[in-house]
């Protein structure tokens, strides 16, 4: 049984041109590390084909597109009267964004760590919600409410929006608001 050298560059083992162990390991590591990047796709939101789990609730009118001002939040309760949320036009494309610029988003105003009230925590210049008054968690509103800093381990629940002409509707919630059971009933 004779060993045939791997053809390539860099190695002069067995008298032929082959690939060195170092080059082989480097090429393998490079190939494996690029697999997750390919899965991300070019979308600013989720990867193509990603299935989002959401609770569907009754469609509720929130606001008119024409009444929105960039950086000025509107507050509303959804899916029930005592569950506060924020609707805002960020001026920058955001994950799950609505409208021509994909910059209109809505999020629940309860911190996912311990239910802290985030109703006074919107930072328009940074496009974040936080810090939470309880444990200083902040959430990135351009990236589906992703945790930036703090004790929370889950993103803010994002309100799924729908546009019908000039009217913005809430139609569901992606994620669970703090203290909710996720039954989907309003």
BAVO-371578 format. One record per residue (C-alpha): residue in three letters; z, x negated, y. Coordinates in pm, 1 decimal. Layout:
N
<r = ALA	w = Z	u = X	v = Y>
...
This chain:
186
<r = UNK	w = 0.0	u = 0.0	v = 0.0>
<r = UNK	w = -109.7	u = -164.8	v = 322.7>
<r = UNK	w = -4.3	u = -59.9	v = 670.1>
<r = UNK	w = -278.1	u = 14.6	v = 919.6>
<r = UNK	w = -188.9	u = -54.0	v = 1283.9>
<r = UNK	w = -196.0	u = 232.5	v = 1532.2>
<r = UNK	w = -496.2	u = 178.7	v = 1754.6>
<r = UNK	w = -429.0	u = 151.5	v = 2124.8>
<r = UNK	w = -318.0	u = -104.6	v = 2376.9>
<r = UNK	w = -38.5	u = -353.2	v = 2407.1>
<r = UNK	w = 39.7	u = -465.0	v = 2052.7>
<r = UNK	w = -116.8	u = -747.3	v = 1863.0>
<r = UNK	w = 71.6	u = -679.0	v = 1543.2>
<r = UNK	w = -122.0	u = -726.7	v = 1218.0>
<r = UNK	w = -392.5	u = -898.8	v = 1412.7>
<r = UNK	w = -534.0	u = -573.8	v = 1562.0>
<r = UNK	w = -488.7	u = -388.2	v = 1885.7>
<r = UNK	w = -215.1	u = -123.5	v = 1848.5>
<r = UNK	w = 35.0	u = 67.1	v = 2059.3>
<r = UNK	w = 376.6	u = -88.1	v = 2112.1>
<r = UNK	w = 691.8	u = 93.9	v = 2007.1>
<r = UNK	w = 797.1	u = 107.5	v = 2373.2>
<r = UNK	w = 467.7	u = 269.4	v = 2482.5>
<r = UNK	w = 485.2	u = 514.4	v = 2191.6>
<r = UNK	w = 841.0	u = 624.7	v = 2281.5>
<r = UNK	w = 754.4	u = 647.5	v = 2651.5>
<r = UNK	w = 446.5	u = 862.5	v = 2580.7>
<r = UNK	w = 647.1	u = 1089.4	v = 2349.9>
<r = UNK	w = 925.2	u = 1134.5	v = 2605.0>
<r = UNK	w = 672.5	u = 1210.1	v = 2877.7>
<r = UNK	w = 498.5	u = 1470.4	v = 2662.1>
<r = UNK	w = 824.7	u = 1642.1	v = 2567.0>
<r = UNK	w = 957.6	u = 1646.0	v = 2922.4>
<r = UNK	w = 642.6	u = 1813.3	v = 3055.8>
<r = UNK	w = 670.3	u = 2116.1	v = 2824.0>
<r = UNK	w = 933.6	u = 2298.5	v = 3037.1>
<r = UNK	w = 729.6	u = 2230.7	v = 3352.3>
<r = UNK	w = 426.2	u = 2397.6	v = 3199.7>
<r = UNK	w = 635.3	u = 2704.5	v = 3118.1>
<r = UNK	w = 738.5	u = 2747.9	v = 3481.0>
<r = UNK	w = 391.8	u = 2827.2	v = 3602.6>
<r = UNK	w = 293.0	u = 2827.2	v = 3969.2>
<r = UNK	w = 470.6	u = 3150.2	v = 4066.9>
<r = UNK	w = 747.3	u = 3139.1	v = 4323.7>
<r = UNK	w = 949.1	u = 3392.6	v = 4124.3>
<r = UNK	w = 985.3	u = 3403.3	v = 3748.7>
<r = UNK	w = 751.8	u = 3244.7	v = 3496.7>
<r = UNK	w = 458.3	u = 3461.6	v = 3387.9>
<r = UNK	w = 554.2	u = 3680.9	v = 3094.7>
<r = UNK	w = 928.9	u = 3669.6	v = 3170.3>
<r = UNK	w = 1097.1	u = 3995.1	v = 3074.2>
<r = UNK	w = 1369.4	u = 4097.5	v = 3318.5>
<r = UNK	w = 1654.7	u = 4313.8	v = 3201.3>
<r = UNK	w = 1734.5	u = 4583.8	v = 3450.9>
<r = UNK	w = 1912.6	u = 4912.9	v = 3474.5>
<r = UNK	w = 1689.5	u = 5197.7	v = 3589.9>
<r = UNK	w = 1844.7	u = 5441.9	v = 3831.2>
<r = UNK	w = 1711.7	u = 5733.9	v = 4032.7>
<r = UNK	w = 1459.7	u = 5637.8	v = 4300.3>
<r = UNK	w = 1631.1	u = 5631.2	v = 4640.0>
<r = UNK	w = 1477.1	u = 5595.5	v = 4985.1>
<r = UNK	w = 1629.9	u = 5301.3	v = 5171.4>
<r = UNK	w = 1428.6	u = 5234.7	v = 5486.4>
<r = UNK	w = 1088.0	u = 5221.4	v = 5649.7>
<r = UNK	w = 892.0	u = 4897.6	v = 5650.8>
<r = UNK	w = 828.5	u = 4943.0	v = 6023.7>
<r = UNK	w = 1201.9	u = 4946.6	v = 6107.8>
<r = UNK	w = 1272.1	u = 4604.8	v = 5950.8>
<r = UNK	w = 1328.1	u = 4305.0	v = 6177.7>
<r = UNK	w = 1322.5	u = 3954.2	v = 6029.5>
<r = UNK	w = 1676.1	u = 3828.3	v = 5970.3>
<r = UNK	w = 1844.8	u = 4160.9	v = 6052.6>
<r = UNK	w = 1999.7	u = 4321.0	v = 5743.1>
<r = UNK	w = 2021.4	u = 4690.7	v = 5669.9>
<r = UNK	w = 2311.0	u = 4811.6	v = 5455.9>
<r = UNK	w = 2287.8	u = 5088.4	v = 5196.8>
<r = UNK	w = 2472.0	u = 5214.5	v = 4889.0>
<r = UNK	w = 2292.0	u = 5217.6	v = 4554.8>
<r = UNK	w = 2296.7	u = 5339.4	v = 4281.0>
<r = UNK	w = 2616.6	u = 5520.2	v = 4377.0>
<r = UNK	w = 2788.2	u = 5588.6	v = 4709.7>
<r = UNK	w = 3056.6	u = 5317.4	v = 4677.9>
<r = UNK	w = 2830.8	u = 5027.3	v = 4570.1>
<r = UNK	w = 2720.0	u = 4838.4	v = 4885.9>
<r = UNK	w = 2392.5	u = 4647.5	v = 4911.9>
<r = UNK	w = 2191.7	u = 4459.9	v = 5171.2>
<r = UNK	w = 1818.0	u = 4493.9	v = 5247.0>
<r = UNK	w = 1663.1	u = 4216.7	v = 5455.1>
<r = UNK	w = 1326.1	u = 4083.0	v = 5563.5>
<r = UNK	w = 1368.8	u = 3705.4	v = 5529.8>
<r = UNK	w = 1043.6	u = 3586.2	v = 5690.2>
<r = UNK	w = 987.0	u = 3356.5	v = 5389.7>
<r = UNK	w = 848.7	u = 3450.0	v = 5048.7>
<r = UNK	w = 1128.8	u = 3522.4	v = 4804.2>
<r = UNK	w = 1161.2	u = 3583.4	v = 4431.4>
<r = UNK	w = 1116.9	u = 3954.8	v = 4371.0>
<r = UNK	w = 1010.3	u = 4000.8	v = 4733.7>
<r = UNK	w = 823.6	u = 4308.0	v = 4855.3>
<r = UNK	w = 564.2	u = 4350.3	v = 5129.1>
<r = UNK	w = 262.1	u = 4150.7	v = 5241.8>
<r = UNK	w = 466.2	u = 3830.2	v = 5277.3>
<r = UNK	w = 679.8	u = 3902.4	v = 4967.0>
<r = UNK	w = 984.6	u = 3848.4	v = 5191.2>
<r = UNK	w = 1174.3	u = 4179.7	v = 5171.1>
<r = UNK	w = 1463.9	u = 4168.0	v = 4925.5>
<r = UNK	w = 1782.3	u = 4359.5	v = 4849.1>
<r = UNK	w = 2102.4	u = 4244.6	v = 4680.0>
<r = UNK	w = 2439.6	u = 4383.0	v = 4581.2>
<r = UNK	w = 2722.0	u = 4281.3	v = 4815.1>
<r = UNK	w = 2989.6	u = 4210.9	v = 4553.0>
<r = UNK	w = 3037.5	u = 3847.5	v = 4454.4>
<r = UNK	w = 2976.6	u = 3804.8	v = 4081.1>
<r = UNK	w = 3282.9	u = 3582.3	v = 4043.2>
<r = UNK	w = 3566.2	u = 3823.1	v = 4132.0>
<r = UNK	w = 3402.7	u = 4101.4	v = 4331.6>
<r = UNK	w = 3460.3	u = 3954.4	v = 4677.6>
<r = UNK	w = 3311.1	u = 4148.7	v = 4969.4>
<r = UNK	w = 2994.1	u = 3975.8	v = 5096.8>
<r = UNK	w = 2910.5	u = 4234.6	v = 5364.5>
<r = UNK	w = 2984.6	u = 3988.6	v = 5647.7>
<r = UNK	w = 2846.9	u = 3680.6	v = 5473.3>
<r = UNK	w = 2470.8	u = 3694.1	v = 5543.3>
<r = UNK	w = 2345.9	u = 3367.7	v = 5696.2>
<r = UNK	w = 1992.4	u = 3436.4	v = 5831.0>
<r = UNK	w = 1912.2	u = 3075.1	v = 5925.6>
<r = UNK	w = 1982.1	u = 2952.2	v = 5572.0>
<r = UNK	w = 1869.8	u = 3274.8	v = 5399.6>
<r = UNK	w = 2186.7	u = 3284.0	v = 5193.3>
<r = UNK	w = 2464.3	u = 3530.2	v = 5127.3>
<r = UNK	w = 2800.0	u = 3355.8	v = 5145.2>
<r = UNK	w = 3036.4	u = 3195.5	v = 5139.3>
<r = UNK	w = 3243.2	u = 3458.6	v = 4961.4>
<r = UNK	w = 3582.5	u = 3495.8	v = 5130.5>
<r = UNK	w = 3763.3	u = 3464.0	v = 4795.5>
<r = UNK	w = 3630.0	u = 3142.0	v = 4640.4>
<r = UNK	w = 3344.3	u = 3029.2	v = 4868.8>
<r = UNK	w = 3047.2	u = 3109.0	v = 4645.4>
<r = UNK	w = 2708.6	u = 3123.4	v = 4822.3>
<r = UNK	w = 2384.9	u = 3274.3	v = 4688.4>
<r = UNK	w = 2020.9	u = 3184.5	v = 4767.3>
<r = UNK	w = 1834.0	u = 3504.6	v = 4858.5>
<r = UNK	w = 1492.0	u = 3337.5	v = 4827.7>
<r = UNK	w = 1556.5	u = 3255.1	v = 4460.5>
<r = UNK	w = 1673.3	u = 3586.5	v = 4309.9>
<r = UNK	w = 2031.4	u = 3546.0	v = 4438.4>
<r = UNK	w = 2089.0	u = 3220.3	v = 4251.7>
<r = UNK	w = 2432.9	u = 3059.4	v = 4290.6>
<r = UNK	w = 2417.2	u = 2764.0	v = 4531.3>
<r = UNK	w = 2785.3	u = 2664.7	v = 4540.1>
<r = UNK	w = 3120.9	u = 2805.6	v = 4441.5>
<r = UNK	w = 3296.4	u = 2953.2	v = 4141.6>
<r = UNK	w = 3045.6	u = 3223.0	v = 4040.8>
<r = UNK	w = 2833.9	u = 3154.9	v = 3733.6>
<r = UNK	w = 2590.0	u = 3446.3	v = 3764.1>
<r = UNK	w = 2327.9	u = 3530.4	v = 4025.2>
<r = UNK	w = 2376.3	u = 3827.5	v = 4254.0>
<r = UNK	w = 2234.4	u = 4151.1	v = 4116.6>
<r = UNK	w = 1897.8	u = 4207.0	v = 4283.9>
<r = UNK	w = 1791.7	u = 4558.8	v = 4371.6>
<r = UNK	w = 1441.4	u = 4631.1	v = 4247.4>
<r = UNK	w = 1233.6	u = 4765.8	v = 4533.6>
<r = UNK	w = 917.6	u = 4973.3	v = 4552.1>
<r = UNK	w = 690.7	u = 5031.4	v = 4850.2>
<r = UNK	w = 516.6	u = 5366.1	v = 4898.7>
<r = UNK	w = 317.0	u = 5356.6	v = 5221.6>
<r = UNK	w = 574.4	u = 5262.2	v = 5487.9>
<r = UNK	w = 876.4	u = 5371.6	v = 5282.6>
<r = UNK	w = 1093.8	u = 5131.3	v = 5080.8>
<r = UNK	w = 1268.0	u = 5270.6	v = 4773.2>
<r = UNK	w = 1535.2	u = 5126.4	v = 4543.8>
<r = UNK	w = 1438.1	u = 5193.0	v = 4181.5>
<r = UNK	w = 1664.8	u = 4972.7	v = 3969.9>
<r = UNK	w = 1908.8	u = 4683.7	v = 3951.4>
<r = UNK	w = 1845.6	u = 4345.9	v = 3788.3>
<r = UNK	w = 2186.1	u = 4232.8	v = 3666.3>
<r = UNK	w = 2531.2	u = 4387.3	v = 3673.4>
<r = UNK	w = 2735.4	u = 4434.0	v = 3987.7>
<r = UNK	w = 3093.0	u = 4310.9	v = 3953.2>
<r = UNK	w = 3298.6	u = 4574.5	v = 3771.6>
<r = UNK	w = 2997.6	u = 4777.9	v = 3653.1>
<r = UNK	w = 2945.1	u = 4868.7	v = 3288.2>
<r = UNK	w = 2564.1	u = 4872.9	v = 3291.1>
<r = UNK	w = 2524.9	u = 5223.5	v = 3153.0>
<r = UNK	w = 2234.6	u = 5296.4	v = 3387.3>
<r = UNK	w = 2378.1	u = 5626.0	v = 3501.8>
<r = UNK	w = 2415.9	u = 5703.2	v = 3868.7>
